């Protein structure tokens, strides 16, 4: 659930955390891509219909989430997954300007760029561990990285 909270905090930092917590606990949202599954979201919203105020808050949450994350920068996208933004910015400055290129970077290259050993290890681990979920989010076609189509340069 930490990665889902991190994503929401990254995309909607000012949003009401009580609604977010309730959605995550009651609907067992464990993957970021689940936030973009329209059928699941419609079910969640219909469950709240008895309480019009809460139903409107839930609708507003998903509306804001979807519109705020429709087109993201590469650093915001990776930051939403909790990937170290300092490392991402360093990579982007060295010409790794797409998710595809960033995924190809290895530990030795990071060290040569001056990334500290611990940060390099954590970065590689994050990219391996989160790769499938990143793809799942991009495959919803509700999130795009600015200048890319599903994580690949145009």
N, C-alpha and C positions, 0 to 999 in steps of 0.2 A: 504494500500500500504506500510505502514511502515514495516510490517513483511516481505514482499517480498524484500524490500530494505535491511533489516537487514540480511536476508538469503544470498542475493547476496554479500553483504559486507563481510559476514563471509566466504563464499566459495571462492569468487574472489575479495579480497580486493583491488587489483590494477587495476581492469577493468575500462574502459571508462564509466563514469557515464552518459554521454550524451546519449549514445545508450540505456543504462538501462532505463533512464527517458523516452525516446521516446517510447520504447517498452511498458512500464507500462501505459503511458498516451494514446497512440494510440490504444493499444490492450486491455486495461482495465484488465491487469493482477492483480488480487487481492489475489489470493491464490498461495502459493508456489508450490503446485502440478501442477498448470497450466504450470509452467516452464518445466515440464517433459512430457507434452502431445505432443507426436510426431506429430500427425495430425495438431494440432494448430501451432506448431513450423514450420512445413513445409509450412503452409499457410502464416505465418509471413515472412518467408524467400522468398517465391515467390512474396510477395508484394514489396520486396526490389529489385527485379531483374533488374528493370530499372536503378538503380544506383548501378553499379557493386562494387564500393568501399564500400558503406554502406552495401550491401548484404554480402560481404565477412566479414565485421566486425560483422554482426549479426550471420553469420554461425560460426565464430570463438568464439563469446560469448557463444553460446549454446554448441559448442563442448567442450570448456574449462569448462563450468558449469557442463556438464554431466560427464566429466572425473574427475573433481575435487571432485565431491560429490558422486561418485559411491560407495566408501567405506569410511565411516566417523567414527571417534571416537564418543562415546556416548556424551561426553562433547561438541564436535564441533556440533553434530546434535542438541542438545538442545540449545546450544548457538546461532545457526543459527535462532532459533525461538525467540531469545531474552530472554530466560530463564536465570536467574541469575547463572552464571558459578561458583561463589564461593559456592553457595548452592549445585550445582551439584557435585562439587569436594568433598565437605564435605560428601555428600551422598555416593559417590563412595568409599571414604575412609572408610566408615562404612559398606561396603559390598553390597550396592545397585549398582550392576554393570551392570544391564540391564534396559532398558526402562520399562519393566514390573514391576520390583521391585521398581523403582523410582515412578511409578504411584501408587503404593500401600502405599506409605509413607503418613502419616497424619500430621496434624498441631502439635499435641502434641509430636510426635516423632521428628519433626524438632526442637521444642523448647528444648527438652531433649538433642539434639545434640549441643545445643549452638547457633542455628540460631536465629538471632534477630526477634522479633515479626513481624515487618513490612516486613522483607525479607521472613519470613515463610508464611505470608498471601499472598504476591505477588507471591511466588512460587506456592502455592496451586491454586491460581486463574489462573496463567499461564497454569498450567498443565491441569486444567479443560477446560479452554477456547480453548487451542491449541490442545487438544487431537485428535479431529476429523481430523484436518489438518495434524498432525503428521502421523496419520494412512493413510491419502490420499497420502502423499508423499511416505511413505514406500510401499504402495500398487501399486505405479507406477512400482515397481521392478527396478527402475533406481537408487535408493538410498538405501544403506544398512548400518547398524551400525555394525562396526567391532565386530565380535564374535556373532552376533545375526542374526536371520531370522525374518524380519518384526516386530522388536521390542521385540521379545521373545528370551530367551536364547536357545542355541542348546541343 
